[in-house]
Amino acid sequence: MNEHDIHTKIQQLIATEHKLRTETQSGEIDPDTEKAQLASLEHALDQCWDLLRQRRARIDAGKDPDTATANTVDQVEGYLQ
């Protein structure tokens, strides 16, 4: 996945998040469904941002950014802030 692909995926996930929130506000879906789907979206977004940071770090280090791989949700969510 190149940077353009990652940015596209991030924008798609954000659009899905906005749609989900709108559907919840209009009563089309229940809050429990929204909560579960939002958690999934947030995990996917975190993985995308992590992959993007890995690619940029490799570029800064003079390495091939295409060798960056997506980390698991557990790895990404376990990072210390």
N, C-alpha and C positions, 0 to 999 in steps of 0.2 A: 504494500500500500504506500503510495507516494503522498507527499504533503497535500496536494490538491485533493486526492481521494479522502484523506483524513478530514480535511476541512469540509468537504461535501458531506461526509457522514455526520460530522458534528452538527452541521446546519440541519440535516434531516432529523436528527434526534431532537434538536431544539424545537423544530417545527412540530414534531410529534408531541412533545411535552406541552407546547402551547395549545394544541388541539385537544389534548387530553384534559387540560385544565378548563378549557372552554366547555367541553362536553359535560364536565362535572358541574360547572356552574349552571348550566342550562338543564340539569337533571337527566341528561341522556345516559350517564353512567353513575354508579353509586361511589361514594367516597372510598370504600374498601378496595374496589377495583382500581380506582385511580391510584391509591397508595401503593398497591402491588406493582402496577405498571410504571409508576414514577420511580420506584426503587430500581427496577430493571433498566430504565432509561438512564438513571444517574450512574449506575455501574458501567453501562456502555460508554457514557460520556467520559467517565474517569479513565477508562481504558484507552479511549481515543486521545485524550489529552496527554496521558502517560506516554503513549507511542510517539506522539508529536514531539514531546520533550526529549525522548530517547534519540529520535532522528536528529534533532538540532544539536544535541550533545555530541553525537558522532560526527556531525559536520564540523563543529567547533574543534574537535580533536583530530580532524583530518582523516576520519575514517568513513567508510561507506555507509550512508544512512539506510540503505536498503537491507542492511543486516539486522536492523532493529526488529524486534518481534514483540507482539502484544503480550503483556503479562496477564496472568489470571486475575480475576476479580479479587480473590483473597490477597494476592500480592499487592495490588494497587490500593485496596481498601485498608491494608495493614501498614501503609507508610505513615511514619510519624510526621506530624506537621511542624 
